[in-house]
């Protein structure tokens, strides 16, 4: 039963990734693109955790932590670039 639930969750998060990709391509302004990119990072983290549950290995959980750290830093850097025009002061 858990295998069916994990497969359904993977399909839902995969669909969410496609919707985020559409928002990145067709976003009306930069703020929408930044939010879609941040949500895309969250969906990738969820997919990595689900793959770890499905395969029963801890490697995917460590990869999810790395993606979370890089995703946070990249979102902050992109927001600073949009607001100020430079990243490093």
N, C-alpha and C positions, 0 to 999 in steps of 0.2 A: 504494500500500500504506500509506503514512503517513497518507493521508486516512481510511482505514478505522480505523486505530489511534487517531487523534485523535477520531474520531466515537465510537468505543467508550469511550474515556476520558472524554469529555464526558458520555456517558450514565451511566457509573459514578459520576462525581462529582455529577451531578444527582440520582441515586438516593441518594447519601450525604447530600446537602442535605435531601432529604425525610425521611430517617431522623433527622437532627439536629433538624429542625423538630418531628417527633413527640416526640422526647425533651424538647425545650423545653416543649412543651404538656403532656406527661404525666409530666414528671420528678417523682420522689417528694420531692426536696428541692432546695435552692438550689444545692448543689455540683454535682449532675447537670446542672442548667440552665446553670451557668457553663461546665462542660466541653463541653456541647453547643454553646453559643454560640461558644466558642473553636475547636472543631472545624469549625463552620460557616464561620468566617472563613478557616480554612485551605483548606476546600473552594472557597470563592469565589476565593481567590488562585489555586488550581490551575485553576479554570475560566477565569479571566482569562488565565493563561499559555497554556492550550490554545487559546483564541480567538485570541490573538496568533500562535500557530504556524499555526493554520488560515488566518487572513487575511493573514499575512505582514507585519504592521505592528507597530511598536514601541510604539504608543500603549497597548496593553493591558498591556505589561510595566511601564510607568510607573504605570498605574492599579493594578496588582497591588502595587507598592511602597507606594503611598499607602494601600491597604486594609490592608496588613501593619502599617504604622505605627499607623493608627487602631485596628485590631483589637487590637494589643498594649496600647495605652493604655486602651482601653475595658475589656479583660479585667482589667487591674490595678485600675482604678477600681471596677469592679463587685465584685471580691474584697475590696477595702478597705472598701467600703460594707457588704458582708455581715458582715465580721469586726468592724468597729469602729463602724458606724452612721453614719460621716461619711467624706467623701472627703478634704477639705482639713483639715489640722490647724491 
